[in-house]
């Protein structure tokens, strides 16, 4: 928790040092045996980033939610 000005100063120093735009450029969020999804390039504008997500994001699967691939078997049976 940030409780005073000194805490805030320390937190801001860490954030400025570690959280750079290049940190997530092309970062693979998740990968399956058949596909993967990387974050959009930092050079994209909002429209390009939205188009990239719509085109490149793999079909919805349990892996996208951090679940085991067999997690949807019971759902598909009912």
mmCIF file of the N, C-alpha and C atoms, coordinates in Angstrom:
data_MODEL
# 
_entry.id   MODEL 
# 
loop_
_atom_site.group_PDB 
_atom_site.id 
_atom_site.type_symbol 
_atom_site.label_atom_id 
_atom_site.label_alt_id 
_atom_site.label_comp_id 
_atom_site.label_asym_id 
_atom_site.label_entity_id 
_atom_site.label_seq_id 
_atom_site.pdbx_PDB_ins_code 
_atom_site.Cartn_x 
_atom_site.Cartn_y 
_atom_site.Cartn_z 
_atom_site.occupancy 
_atom_site.B_iso_or_equiv 
_atom_site.pdbx_formal_charge 
_atom_site.auth_seq_id 
_atom_site.auth_comp_id 
_atom_site.auth_asym_id 
_atom_site.auth_atom_id 
_atom_site.pdbx_PDB_model_num 
ATOM 1   N N  . UNK A 1 1  ? 0.827   -1.185  0.000   1.00 0.00 ? 1  UNK A N  1 
ATOM 2   C CA . UNK A 1 1  ? 0.000   0.000   0.000   1.00 0.00 ? 1  UNK A CA 1 
ATOM 3   C C  . UNK A 1 1  ? 0.870   1.246   0.000   1.00 0.00 ? 1  UNK A C  1 
ATOM 4   N N  . UNK A 1 2  ? 0.393   2.254   -0.671  1.00 0.00 ? 2  UNK A N  1 
ATOM 5   C CA . UNK A 1 2  ? 1.070   3.544   -0.685  1.00 0.00 ? 2  UNK A CA 1 
ATOM 6   C C  . UNK A 1 2  ? 0.414   4.391   0.397   1.00 0.00 ? 2  UNK A C  1 
ATOM 7   N N  . UNK A 1 3  ? 1.183   4.706   1.427   1.00 0.00 ? 3  UNK A N  1 
ATOM 8   C CA . UNK A 1 3  ? 0.595   5.401   2.575   1.00 0.00 ? 3  UNK A CA 1 
ATOM 9   C C  . UNK A 1 3  ? 1.028   6.855   2.724   1.00 0.00 ? 3  UNK A C  1 
ATOM 10  N N  . UNK A 1 4  ? 2.121   7.233   2.062   1.00 0.00 ? 4  UNK A N  1 
ATOM 11  C CA . UNK A 1 4  ? 2.561   8.617   2.201   1.00 0.00 ? 4  UNK A CA 1 
ATOM 12  C C  . UNK A 1 4  ? 3.363   9.020   0.962   1.00 0.00 ? 4  UNK A C  1 
ATOM 13  N N  . UNK A 1 5  ? 3.860   10.228  0.959   1.00 0.00 ? 5  UNK A N  1 
ATOM 14  C CA . UNK A 1 5  ? 4.580   10.765  -0.195  1.00 0.00 ? 5  UNK A CA 1 
ATOM 15  C C  . UNK A 1 5  ? 5.862   9.981   -0.497  1.00 0.00 ? 5  UNK A C  1 
ATOM 16  N N  . UNK A 1 6  ? 6.505   9.460   0.529   1.00 0.00 ? 6  UNK A N  1 
ATOM 17  C CA . UNK A 1 6  ? 7.733   8.692   0.310   1.00 0.00 ? 6  UNK A CA 1 
ATOM 18  C C  . UNK A 1 6  ? 7.428   7.355   -0.379  1.00 0.00 ? 6  UNK A C  1 
ATOM 19  N N  . UNK A 1 7  ? 6.352   6.708   0.022   1.00 0.00 ? 7  UNK A N  1 
ATOM 20  C CA . UNK A 1 7  ? 5.931   5.474   -0.641  1.00 0.00 ? 7  UNK A CA 1 
ATOM 21  C C  . UNK A 1 7  ? 5.607   5.743   -2.106  1.00 0.00 ? 7  UNK A C  1 
ATOM 22  N N  . UNK A 1 8  ? 4.868   6.813   -2.336  1.00 0.00 ? 8  UNK A N  1 
ATOM 23  C CA . UNK A 1 8  ? 4.482   7.164   -3.714  1.00 0.00 ? 8  UNK A CA 1 
ATOM 24  C C  . UNK A 1 8  ? 5.730   7.423   -4.551  1.00 0.00 ? 8  UNK A C  1 
ATOM 25  N N  . UNK A 1 9  ? 6.695   8.127   -3.992  1.00 0.00 ? 9  UNK A N  1 
ATOM 26  C CA . UNK A 1 9  ? 7.937   8.421   -4.717  1.00 0.00 ? 9  UNK A CA 1 
ATOM 27  C C  . UNK A 1 9  ? 8.672   7.138   -5.083  1.00 0.00 ? 9  UNK A C  1 
ATOM 28  N N  . UNK A 1 10 ? 8.735   6.196   -4.156  1.00 0.00 ? 10 UNK A N  1 
ATOM 29  C CA . UNK A 1 10 ? 9.395   4.923   -4.406  1.00 0.00 ? 10 UNK A CA 1 
ATOM 30  C C  . UNK A 1 10 ? 8.663   4.120   -5.483  1.00 0.00 ? 10 UNK A C  1 
ATOM 31  N N  . UNK A 1 11 ? 7.345   4.040   -5.374  1.00 0.00 ? 11 UNK A N  1 
ATOM 32  C CA . UNK A 1 11 ? 6.556   3.299   -6.353  1.00 0.00 ? 11 UNK A CA 1 
ATOM 33  C C  . UNK A 1 11 ? 6.718   3.917   -7.741  1.00 0.00 ? 11 UNK A C  1 
ATOM 34  N N  . UNK A 1 12 ? 6.667   5.222   -7.829  1.00 0.00 ? 12 UNK A N  1 
ATOM 35  C CA . UNK A 1 12 ? 6.825   5.895   -9.121  1.00 0.00 ? 12 UNK A CA 1 
ATOM 36  C C  . UNK A 1 12 ? 8.212   5.639   -9.717  1.00 0.00 ? 12 UNK A C  1 
ATOM 37  N N  . UNK A 1 13 ? 9.237   5.596   -8.887  1.00 0.00 ? 13 UNK A N  1 
ATOM 38  C CA . UNK A 1 13 ? 10.587  5.314   -9.374  1.00 0.00 ? 13 UNK A CA 1 
ATOM 39  C C  . UNK A 1 13 ? 10.654  3.910   -9.966  1.00 0.00 ? 13 UNK A C  1 
ATOM 40  N N  . UNK A 1 14 ? 10.062  2.927   -9.274  1.00 0.00 ? 14 UNK A N  1 
ATOM 41  C CA . UNK A 1 14 ? 10.036  1.564   -9.801  1.00 0.00 ? 14 UNK A CA 1 
ATOM 42  C C  . UNK A 1 14 ? 9.254   1.489   -11.113 1.00 0.00 ? 14 UNK A C  1 
ATOM 43  N N  . UNK A 1 15 ? 8.097   2.121   -11.162 1.00 0.00 ? 15 UNK A N  1 
ATOM 44  C CA . UNK A 1 15 ? 7.280   2.079   -12.366 1.00 0.00 ? 15 UNK A CA 1 
ATOM 45  C C  . UNK A 1 15 ? 7.998   2.712   -13.552 1.00 0.00 ? 15 UNK A C  1 
ATOM 46  N N  . UNK A 1 16 ? 8.651   3.835   -13.333 1.00 0.00 ? 16 UNK A N  1 
ATOM 47  C CA . UNK A 1 16 ? 9.372   4.495   -14.421 1.00 0.00 ? 16 UNK A CA 1 
ATOM 48  C C  . UNK A 1 16 ? 10.530  3.641   -14.927 1.00 0.00 ? 16 UNK A C  1 
ATOM 49  N N  . UNK A 1 17 ? 11.145  2.881   -14.038 1.00 0.00 ? 17 UNK A N  1 
ATOM 50  C CA . UNK A 1 17 ? 12.294  2.064   -14.419 1.00 0.00 ? 17 UNK A CA 1 
ATOM 51  C C  . UNK A 1 17 ? 11.885  0.772   -15.124 1.00 0.00 ? 17 UNK A C  1 
ATOM 52  N N  . UNK A 1 18 ? 10.848  0.130   -14.615 1.00 0.00 ? 18 UNK A N  1 
ATOM 53  C CA . UNK A 1 18 ? 10.502  -1.202  -15.108 1.00 0.00 ? 18 UNK A CA 1 
ATOM 54  C C  . UNK A 1 18 ? 9.409   -1.242  -16.161 1.00 0.00 ? 18 UNK A C  1 
ATOM 55  N N  . UNK A 1 19 ? 8.452   -0.344  -16.102 1.00 0.00 ? 19 UNK A N  1 
ATOM 56  C CA . UNK A 1 19 ? 7.343   -0.389  -17.053 1.00 0.00 ? 19 UNK A CA 1 
ATOM 57  C C  . UNK A 1 19 ? 7.608   0.539   -18.235 1.00 0.00 ? 19 UNK A C  1 
ATOM 58  N N  . UNK A 1 20 ? 8.230   -0.016  -19.231 1.00 0.00 ? 20 UNK A N  1 
ATOM 59  C CA . UNK A 1 20 ? 8.552   0.708   -20.456 1.00 0.00 ? 20 UNK A CA 1 
ATOM 60  C C  . UNK A 1 20 ? 7.624   0.217   -21.568 1.00 0.00 ? 20 UNK A C  1 
ATOM 61  N N  . UNK A 1 21 ? 7.344   1.043   -22.569 1.00 0.00 ? 21 UNK A N  1 
ATOM 62  C CA . UNK A 1 21 ? 6.484   0.600   -23.672 1.00 0.00 ? 21 UNK A CA 1 
ATOM 63  C C  . UNK A 1 21 ? 7.022   -0.642  -24.390 1.00 0.00 ? 21 UNK A C  1 
ATOM 64  N N  . UNK A 1 22 ? 8.331   -0.780  -24.468 1.00 0.00 ? 22 UNK A N  1 
ATOM 65  C CA . UNK A 1 22 ? 8.909   -1.926  -25.169 1.00 0.00 ? 22 UNK A CA 1 
ATOM 66  C C  . UNK A 1 22 ? 8.721   -3.237  -24.411 1.00 0.00 ? 22 UNK A C  1 
ATOM 67  N N  . UNK A 1 23 ? 8.321   -3.161  -23.175 1.00 0.00 ? 23 UNK A N  1 
ATOM 68  C CA . UNK A 1 23 ? 8.156   -4.357  -22.357 1.00 0.00 ? 23 UNK A CA 1 
ATOM 69  C C  . UNK A 1 23 ? 7.155   -5.326  -22.961 1.00 0.00 ? 23 UNK A C  1 
ATOM 70  N N  . UNK A 1 24 ? 6.062   -4.817  -23.490 1.00 0.00 ? 24 UNK A N  1 
ATOM 71  C CA . UNK A 1 24 ? 5.006   -5.683  -24.010 1.00 0.00 ? 24 UNK A CA 1 
ATOM 72  C C  . UNK A 1 24 ? 4.964   -5.768  -25.531 1.00 0.00 ? 24 UNK A C  1 
ATOM 73  N N  . UNK A 1 25 ? 5.859   -5.135  -26.225 1.00 0.00 ? 25 UNK A N  1 
ATOM 74  C CA . UNK A 1 25 ? 5.848   -5.149  -27.683 1.00 0.00 ? 25 UNK A CA 1 
ATOM 75  C C  . UNK A 1 25 ? 6.159   -6.554  -28.189 1.00 0.00 ? 25 UNK A C  1 
ATOM 76  N N  . UNK A 1 26 ? 5.151   -7.201  -28.772 1.00 0.00 ? 26 UNK A N  1 
ATOM 77  C CA . UNK A 1 26 ? 5.336   -8.537  -29.311 1.00 0.00 ? 26 UNK A CA 1 
ATOM 78  C C  . UNK A 1 26 ? 5.393   -9.639  -28.271 1.00 0.00 ? 26 UNK A C  1 
ATOM 79  N N  . UNK A 1 27 ? 4.956   -9.366  -27.053 1.00 0.00 ? 27 UNK A N  1 
ATOM 80  C CA . UNK A 1 27 ? 4.968   -10.349 -25.971 1.00 0.00 ? 27 UNK A CA 1 
ATOM 81  C C  . UNK A 1 27 ? 3.914   -11.423 -26.239 1.00 0.00 ? 27 UNK A C  1 
ATOM 82  N N  . UNK A 1 28 ? 4.289   -12.689 -26.171 1.00 0.00 ? 28 UNK A N  1 
ATOM 83  C CA . UNK A 1 28 ? 3.338   -13.779 -26.396 1.00 0.00 ? 28 UNK A CA 1 
ATOM 84  C C  . UNK A 1 28 ? 2.512   -13.969 -25.135 1.00 0.00 ? 28 UNK A C  1 
ATOM 85  N N  . UNK A 1 29 ? 1.219   -13.691 -25.247 1.00 0.00 ? 29 UNK A N  1 
ATOM 86  C CA . UNK A 1 29 ? 0.329   -13.783 -24.094 1.00 0.00 ? 29 UNK A CA 1 
ATOM 87  C C  . UNK A 1 29 ? 0.035   -15.239 -23.772 1.00 0.00 ? 29 UNK A C  1 
ATOM 88  N N  . UNK A 1 30 ? -0.340  -16.008 -24.780 1.00 0.00 ? 30 UNK A N  1 
ATOM 89  C CA . UNK A 1 30 ? -0.518  -17.441 -24.570 1.00 0.00 ? 30 UNK A CA 1 
ATOM 90  C C  . UNK A 1 30 ? -0.277  -18.164 -25.871 1.00 0.00 ? 30 UNK A C  1 
ATOM 91  N N  . UNK A 1 31 ? 0.068   -19.419 -25.754 1.00 0.00 ? 31 UNK A N  1 
ATOM 92  C CA . UNK A 1 31 ? 0.330   -20.241 -26.932 1.00 0.00 ? 31 UNK A CA 1 
ATOM 93  C C  . UNK A 1 31 ? -0.316  -21.601 -26.744 1.00 0.00 ? 31 UNK A C  1 
ATOM 94  N N  . UNK A 1 32 ? -0.904  -22.094 -27.804 1.00 0.00 ? 32 UNK A N  1 
ATOM 95  C CA . UNK A 1 32 ? -1.474  -23.429 -27.816 1.00 0.00 ? 32 UNK A CA 1 
ATOM 96  C C  . UNK A 1 32 ? -0.647  -24.263 -28.787 1.00 0.00 ? 32 UNK A C  1 
ATOM 97  N N  . UNK A 1 33 ? -0.890  -25.556 -28.835 1.00 0.00 ? 33 UNK A N  1 
ATOM 98  C CA . UNK A 1 33 ? -0.151  -26.355 -29.822 1.00 0.00 ? 33 UNK A CA 1 
ATOM 99  C C  . UNK A 1 33 ? -0.414  -25.926 -31.260 1.00 0.00 ? 33 UNK A C  1 
ATOM 100 N N  . UNK A 1 34 ? -1.568  -25.310 -31.512 1.00 0.00 ? 34 UNK A N  1 
ATOM 101 C CA . UNK A 1 34 ? -1.915  -24.944 -32.889 1.00 0.00 ? 34 UNK A CA 1 
ATOM 102 C C  . UNK A 1 34 ? -1.820  -23.449 -33.184 1.00 0.00 ? 34 UNK A C  1 
ATOM 103 N N  . UNK A 1 35 ? -1.764  -22.598 -32.159 1.00 0.00 ? 35 UNK A N  1 
ATOM 104 C CA . UNK A 1 35 ? -1.727  -21.156 -32.409 1.00 0.00 ? 35 UNK A CA 1 
ATOM 105 C C  . UNK A 1 35 ? -1.142  -20.422 -31.215 1.00 0.00 ? 35 UNK A C  1 
ATOM 106 N N  . UNK A 1 36 ? -0.910  -19.123 -31.402 1.00 0.00 ? 36 UNK A N  1 
ATOM 107 C CA . UNK A 1 36 ? -0.441  -18.280 -30.310 1.00 0.00 ? 36 UNK A CA 1 
ATOM 108 C C  . UNK A 1 36 ? -0.940  -16.861 -30.548 1.00 0.00 ? 36 UNK A C  1 
ATOM 109 N N  . UNK A 1 37 ? -0.849  -16.033 -29.515 1.00 0.00 ? 37 UNK A N  1 
ATOM 110 C CA . UNK A 1 37 ? -1.272  -14.643 -29.648 1.00 0.00 ? 37 UNK A CA 1 
ATOM 111 C C  . UNK A 1 37 ? -0.247  -13.744 -28.993 1.00 0.00 ? 37 UNK A C  1 
ATOM 112 N N  . UNK A 1 38 ? 0.262   -12.813 -29.761 1.00 0.00 ? 38 UNK A N  1 
ATOM 113 C CA . UNK A 1 38 ? 1.216   -11.830 -29.257 1.00 0.00 ? 38 UNK A CA 1 
ATOM 114 C C  . UNK A 1 38 ? 0.526   -10.485 -29.144 1.00 0.00 ? 38 UNK A C  1 
ATOM 115 N N  . UNK A 1 39 ? 1.025   -9.651  -28.248 1.00 0.00 ? 39 UNK A N  1 
ATOM 116 C CA . UNK A 1 39 ? 0.459   -8.316  -28.116 1.00 0.00 ? 39 UNK A CA 1 
ATOM 117 C C  . UNK A 1 39 ? 0.709   -7.519  -29.386 1.00 0.00 ? 39 UNK A C  1 
ATOM 118 N N  . UNK A 1 40 ? -0.159  -6.581  -29.704 1.00 0.00 ? 40 UNK A N  1 
ATOM 119 C CA . UNK A 1 40 ? 0.049   -5.741  -30.886 1.00 0.00 ? 40 UNK A CA 1 
ATOM 120 C C  . UNK A 1 40 ? 1.308   -4.892  -30.741 1.00 0.00 ? 40 UNK A C  1 
ATOM 121 N N  . UNK A 1 41 ? 1.829   -4.473  -31.858 1.00 0.00 ? 41 UNK A N  1 
ATOM 122 C CA . UNK A 1 41 ? 3.012   -3.619  -31.860 1.00 0.00 ? 41 UNK A CA 1 
ATOM 123 C C  . UNK A 1 41 ? 2.697   -2.279  -31.208 1.00 0.00 ? 41 UNK A C  1 
ATOM 124 N N  . UNK A 1 42 ? 3.676   -1.702  -30.547 1.00 0.00 ? 42 UNK A N  1 
ATOM 125 C CA . UNK A 1 42 ? 3.485   -0.394  -29.925 1.00 0.00 ? 42 UNK A CA 1 
ATOM 126 C C  . UNK A 1 42 ? 3.321   0.711   -30.962 1.00 0.00 ? 42 UNK A C  1 
ATOM 127 N N  . UNK A 1 43 ? 3.682   0.439   -32.214 1.00 0.00 ? 43 UNK A N  1 
ATOM 128 C CA . UNK A 1 43 ? 3.561   1.461   -33.255 1.00 0.00 ? 43 UNK A CA 1 
ATOM 129 C C  . UNK A 1 43 ? 2.143   1.541   -33.818 1.00 0.00 ? 43 UNK A C  1 
ATOM 130 N N  . UNK A 1 44 ? 1.259   0.612   -33.452 1.00 0.00 ? 44 UNK A N  1 
ATOM 131 C CA . UNK A 1 44 ? -0.122  0.630   -33.937 1.00 0.00 ? 44 UNK A CA 1 
ATOM 132 C C  . UNK A 1 44 ? -0.916  1.727   -33.252 1.00 0.00 ? 44 UNK A C  1 
ATOM 133 N N  . UNK A 1 45 ? -1.839  2.333   -34.001 1.00 0.00 ? 45 UNK A N  1 
ATOM 134 C CA . UNK A 1 45 ? -2.796  3.232   -33.365 1.00 0.00 ? 45 UNK A CA 1 
ATOM 135 C C  . UNK A 1 45 ? -3.956  2.387   -32.850 1.00 0.00 ? 45 UNK A C  1 
ATOM 136 N N  . UNK A 1 46 ? -4.955  3.005   -32.249 1.00 0.00 ? 46 UNK A N  1 
ATOM 137 C CA . UNK A 1 46 ? -6.057  2.243   -31.645 1.00 0.00 ? 46 UNK A CA 1 
ATOM 138 C C  . UNK A 1 46 ? -6.803  1.392   -32.659 1.00 0.00 ? 46 UNK A C  1 
ATOM 139 N N  . UNK A 1 47 ? -7.061  1.942   -33.827 1.00 0.00 ? 47 UNK A N  1 
ATOM 140 C CA . UNK A 1 47 ? -7.803  1.204   -34.850 1.00 0.00 ? 47 UNK A CA 1 
ATOM 141 C C  . UNK A 1 47 ? -7.000  0.001   -35.330 1.00 0.00 ? 47 UNK A C  1 
ATOM 142 N N  . UNK A 1 48 ? -5.717  0.191   -35.589 1.00 0.00 ? 48 UNK A N  1 
ATOM 143 C CA . UNK A 1 48 ? -4.868  -0.911  -36.037 1.00 0.00 ? 48 UNK A CA 1 
ATOM 144 C C  . UNK A 1 48 ? -4.756  -1.996  -34.972 1.00 0.00 ? 48 UNK A C  1 
ATOM 145 N N  . UNK A 1 49 ? -4.640  -1.598  -33.721 1.00 0.00 ? 49 UNK A N  1 
ATOM 146 C CA . UNK A 1 49 ? -4.548  -2.569  -32.632 1.00 0.00 ? 49 UNK A CA 1 
ATOM 147 C C  . UNK A 1 49 ? -5.841  -3.380  -32.523 1.00 0.00 ? 49 UNK A C  1 
ATOM 148 N N  . UNK A 1 50 ? -6.985  -2.718  -32.652 1.00 0.00 ? 50 UNK A N  1 
ATOM 149 C CA . UNK A 1 50 ? -8.272  -3.421  -32.589 1.00 0.00 ? 50 UNK A CA 1 
ATOM 150 C C  . UNK A 1 50 ? -8.406  -4.405  -33.744 1.00 0.00 ? 50 UNK A C  1 
ATOM 151 N N  . UNK A 1 51 ? -7.993  -3.994  -34.941 1.00 0.00 ? 51 UNK A N  1 
ATOM 152 C CA . UNK A 1 51 ? -8.041  -4.887  -36.103 1.00 0.00 ? 51 UNK A CA 1 
ATOM 153 C C  . UNK A 1 51 ? -7.112  -6.080  -35.904 1.00 0.00 ? 51 UNK A C  1 
ATOM 154 N N  . UNK A 1 52 ? -5.934  -5.832  -35.359 1.00 0.00 ? 52 UNK A N  1 
ATOM 155 C CA . UNK A 1 52 ? -4.980  -6.912  -35.100 1.00 0.00 ? 52 UNK A CA 1 
ATOM 156 C C  . UNK A 1 52 ? -5.576  -7.942  -34.146 1.00 0.00 ? 52 UNK A C  1 
ATOM 157 N N  . UNK A 1 53 ? -6.199  -7.468  -33.084 1.00 0.00 ? 53 UNK A N  1 
ATOM 158 C CA . UNK A 1 53 ? -6.793  -8.387  -32.105 1.00 0.00 ? 53 UNK A CA 1 
ATOM 159 C C  . UNK A 1 53 ? -7.911  -9.190  -32.750 1.00 0.00 ? 53 UNK A C  1 
ATOM 160 N N  . UNK A 1 54 ? -8.765  -8.547  -33.545 1.00 0.00 ? 54 UNK A N  1 
ATOM 161 C CA . UNK A 1 54 ? -9.864  -9.251  -34.200 1.00 0.00 ? 54 UNK A CA 1 
ATOM 162 C C  . UNK A 1 54 ? -9.371  -10.314 -35.173 1.00 0.00 ? 54 UNK A C  1 
ATOM 163 N N  . UNK A 1 55 ? -8.288  -10.027 -35.883 1.00 0.00 ? 55 UNK A N  1 
ATOM 164 C CA . UNK A 1 55 ? -7.775  -10.958 -36.888 1.00 0.00 ? 55 UNK A CA 1 
ATOM 165 C C  . UNK A 1 55 ? -6.860  -12.027 -36.299 1.00 0.00 ? 55 UNK A C  1 
ATOM 166 N N  . UNK A 1 56 ? -6.007  -11.658 -35.366 1.00 0.00 ? 56 UNK A N  1 
ATOM 167 C CA . UNK A 1 56 ? -4.965  -12.566 -34.902 1.00 0.00 ? 56 UNK A CA 1 
ATOM 168 C C  . UNK A 1 56 ? -5.361  -13.402 -33.694 1.00 0.00 ? 56 UNK A C  1 
ATOM 169 N N  . UNK A 1 57 ? -6.367  -12.966 -32.956 1.00 0.00 ? 57 UNK A N  1 
ATOM 170 C CA . UNK A 1 57 ? -6.728  -13.685 -31.742 1.00 0.00 ? 57 UNK A CA 1 
ATOM 171 C C  . UNK A 1 57 ? -7.293  -15.041 -32.123 1.00 0.00 ? 57 UNK A C  1 
ATOM 172 N N  . UNK A 1 58 ? -6.753  -16.125 -31.568 1.00 0.00 ? 58 UNK A N  1 
ATOM 173 C CA . UNK A 1 58 ? -7.251  -17.455 -31.921 1.00 0.00 ? 58 UNK A CA 1 
ATOM 174 C C  . UNK A 1 58 ? -8.673  -17.680 -31.439 1.00 0.00 ? 58 UNK A C  1 
ATOM 175 N N  . UNK A 1 59 ? -9.297  -18.707 -31.996 1.00 0.00 ? 59 UNK A N  1 
ATOM 176 C CA . UNK A 1 59 ? -10.649 -19.047 -31.597 1.00 0.00 ? 59 UNK A CA 1 
ATOM 177 C C  . UNK A 1 59 ? -10.700 -19.230 -30.083 1.00 0.00 ? 59 UNK A C  1 
ATOM 178 N N  . UNK A 1 60 ? -11.817 -18.842 -29.496 1.00 0.00 ? 60 UNK A N  1 
ATOM 179 C CA . UNK A 1 60 ? -11.960 -18.941 -28.038 1.00 0.00 ? 60 UNK A CA 1 
ATOM 180 C C  . UNK A 1 60 ? -11.704 -20.378 -27.584 1.00 0.00 ? 60 UNK A C  1 
ATOM 181 N N  . UNK A 1 61 ? -10.870 -20.493 -26.570 1.00 0.00 ? 61 UNK A N  1 
ATOM 182 C CA . UNK A 1 61 ? -10.541 -21.813 -26.058 1.00 0.00 ? 61 UNK A CA 1 
ATOM 183 C C  . UNK A 1 61 ? -10.262 -21.721 -24.560 1.00 0.00 ? 61 UNK A C  1 
ATOM 184 N N  . UNK A 1 62 ? -10.292 -22.845 -23.854 1.00 0.00 ? 62 UNK A N  1 
ATOM 185 C CA . UNK A 1 62 ? -10.002 -22.820 -22.417 1.00 0.00 ? 62 UNK A CA 1 
ATOM 186 C C  . UNK A 1 62 ? -8.606  -22.284 -22.114 1.00 0.00 ? 62 UNK A C  1 
ATOM 187 N N  . UNK A 1 63 ? -7.656  -22.529 -23.001 1.00 0.00 ? 63 UNK A N  1 
ATOM 188 C CA . UNK A 1 63 ? -6.286  -22.074 -22.776 1.00 0.00 ? 63 UNK A CA 1 
ATOM 189 C C  . UNK A 1 63 ? -6.237  -20.550 -22.677 1.00 0.00 ? 63 UNK A C  1 
ATOM 190 N N  . UNK A 1 64 ? -7.100  -19.858 -23.416 1.00 0.00 ? 64 UNK A N  1 
ATOM 191 C CA . UNK A 1 64 ? -7.142  -18.401 -23.366 1.00 0.00 ? 64 UNK A CA 1 
ATOM 192 C C  . UNK A 1 64 ? -7.514  -17.892 -21.978 1.00 0.00 ? 64 UNK A C  1 
ATOM 193 N N  . UNK A 1 65 ? -8.183  -18.744 -21.200 1.00 0.00 ? 65 UNK A N  1 
ATOM 194 C CA . UNK A 1 65 ? -8.593  -18.381 -19.843 1.00 0.00 ? 65 UNK A CA 1 
ATOM 195 C C  . UNK A 1 65 ? -7.725  -19.048 -18.784 1.00 0.00 ? 65 UNK A C  1 
ATOM 196 N N  . UNK A 1 66 ? -6.639  -19.668 -19.212 1.00 0.00 ? 66 UNK A N  1 
ATOM 197 C CA . UNK A 1 66 ? -5.726  -20.304 -18.280 1.00 0.00 ? 66 UNK A CA 1 
ATOM 198 C C  . UNK A 1 66 ? -6.200  -21.665 -17.799 1.00 0.00 ? 66 UNK A C  1 
ATOM 199 N N  . UNK A 1 67 ? -7.123  -22.272 -18.539 1.00 0.00 ? 67 UNK A N  1 
ATOM 200 C CA . UNK A 1 67 ? -7.657  -23.570 -18.153 1.00 0.00 ? 67 UNK A CA 1 
ATOM 201 C C  . UNK A 1 67 ? -7.005  -24.685 -18.973 1.00 0.00 ? 67 UNK A C  1 
ATOM 202 N N  . UNK A 1 68 ? -7.171  -25.895 -18.527 1.00 0.00 ? 68 UNK A N  1 
ATOM 203 C CA . UNK A 1 68 ? -6.673  -27.061 -19.246 1.00 0.00 ? 68 UNK A CA 1 
ATOM 204 C C  . UNK A 1 68 ? -7.499  -27.244 -20.525 1.00 0.00 ? 68 UNK A C  1 
ATOM 205 N N  . UNK A 1 69 ? -6.893  -27.737 -21.607 1.00 0.00 ? 69 UNK A N  1 
ATOM 206 C CA . UNK A 1 69 ? -7.650  -27.926 -22.855 1.00 0.00 ? 69 UNK A CA 1 
ATOM 207 C C  . UNK A 1 69 ? -8.881  -28.818 -22.708 1.00 0.00 ? 69 UNK A C  1 
ATOM 208 N N  . UNK A 1 70 ? -8.884  -29.734 -21.754 1.00 0.00 ? 70 UNK A N  1 
ATOM 209 C CA . UNK A 1 70 ? -10.039 -30.612 -21.555 1.00 0.00 ? 70 UNK A CA 1 
ATOM 210 C C  . UNK A 1 70 ? -11.170 -29.945 -20.779 1.00 0.00 ? 70 UNK A C  1 
ATOM 211 N N  . UNK A 1 71 ? -11.007 -28.718 -20.367 1.00 0.00 ? 71 UNK A N  1 
ATOM 212 C CA . UNK A 1 71 ? -12.007 -28.044 -19.534 1.00 0.00 ? 71 UNK A CA 1 
ATOM 213 C C  . UNK A 1 71 ? -13.342 -27.867 -20.243 1.00 0.00 ? 71 UNK A C  1 
ATOM 214 N N  . UNK A 1 72 ? -13.352 -27.814 -21.560 1.00 0.00 ? 72 UNK A N  1 
ATOM 215 C CA . UNK A 1 72 ? -14.612 -27.583 -22.259 1.00 0.00 ? 72 UNK A CA 1 
ATOM 216 C C  . UNK A 1 72 ? -15.337 -28.870 -22.639 1.00 0.00 ? 72 UNK A C  1 
ATOM 217 N N  . UNK A 1 73 ? -14.760 -30.019 -22.357 1.00 0.00 ? 73 UNK A N  1 
ATOM 218 C CA . UNK A 1 73 ? -15.409 -31.279 -22.729 1.00 0.00 ? 73 UNK A CA 1 
ATOM 219 C C  . UNK A 1 73 ? -16.771 -31.401 -22.065 1.00 0.00 ? 73 UNK A C  1 
ATOM 220 N N  . UNK A 1 74 ? -16.858 -31.168 -20.773 1.00 0.00 ? 74 UNK A N  1 
ATOM 221 C CA . UNK A 1 74 ? -18.123 -31.274 -20.059 1.00 0.00 ? 74 UNK A CA 1 
ATOM 222 C C  . UNK A 1 74 ? -19.120 -30.244 -20.577 1.00 0.00 ? 74 UNK A C  1 
ATOM 223 N N  . UNK A 1 75 ? -18.665 -29.044 -20.910 1.00 0.00 ? 75 UNK A N  1 
ATOM 224 C CA . UNK A 1 75 ? -19.545 -28.003 -21.439 1.00 0.00 ? 75 UNK A CA 1 
ATOM 225 C C  . UNK A 1 75 ? -20.123 -28.426 -22.779 1.00 0.00 ? 75 UNK A C  1 
ATOM 226 N N  . UNK A 1 76 ? -19.311 -29.020 -23.638 1.00 0.00 ? 76 UNK A N  1 
ATOM 227 C CA . UNK A 1 76 ? -19.755 -29.430 -24.966 1.00 0.00 ? 76 UNK A CA 1 
ATOM 228 C C  . UNK A 1 76 ? -20.736 -30.610 -24.911 1.00 0.00 ? 76 UNK A C  1 
ATOM 229 N N  . UNK A 1 77 ? -20.636 -31.435 -23.873 1.00 0.00 ? 77 UNK A N  1 
ATOM 230 C CA . UNK A 1 77 ? -21.527 -32.599 -23.756 1.00 0.00 ? 77 UNK A CA 1 
ATOM 231 C C  . UNK A 1 77 ? -22.929 -32.188 -23.329 1.00 0.00 ? 77 UNK A C  1 
ATOM 232 N N  . UNK A 1 78 ? -23.081 -31.080 -22.628 1.00 0.00 ? 78 UNK A N  1 
ATOM 233 C CA . UNK A 1 78 ? -24.405 -30.706 -22.143 1.00 0.00 ? 78 UNK A CA 1 
ATOM 234 C C  . UNK A 1 78 ? -25.104 -29.732 -23.044 1.00 0.00 ? 78 UNK A C  1 
# 
